[in-house]
Amino acid sequence: MFARKVAVRLKPDSLPLFAALMDGEILPWLRQQEGFLDLITLAAADGSEVATITFWDHEGNAEVCNSTGYPKVVRTLEQLLGGIPYVKTYYVVSSTCHSAALPRPTETGELDAGSPVQENGPAQPGHQSCETTSAFAIKEES
């Protein structure tokens, strides 16, 4: 699994609109991208900065999304940003977030071990909640 973190300062009082754009426009677009597994959006208590962490099945899929979609995402959010986003990429070495690796039932009801479950809401019966205690190898992007 591969993770990509983007952190940036926000203009004052922009957090509600930022969250609405993430949920209403960017997350639906991400869900259509090959290899996308999950998104976590974090905000400082005062709303002055945010960080997003996206999880991908493989680095290649994250890189394709980065090269084709990241500039559009930045343009969508640019009126809210108080600086240039800072991007770092990580290889997930360990995680207690097992739901991303659970097999998904096929149309016949059999489990497809090659198809990870995409869980973006509250934990569902039979799924474990995420408490990530991961060690990461860091790769900085320019």
PyMOL commands that set and color helices and strands:
alter all, ss='L'
color gray80, all
select helices_A, chain A and resi 15-31+59-77+98-101
alter helices_A, ss='H'
color red, helices_A
select strands_A, chain A and resi 2-9+36-43+49-56+86-92+103-105+111-116+136-140
alter strands_A, ss='S'
color yellow, strands_A
deselect
rebuild
show_as cartoon
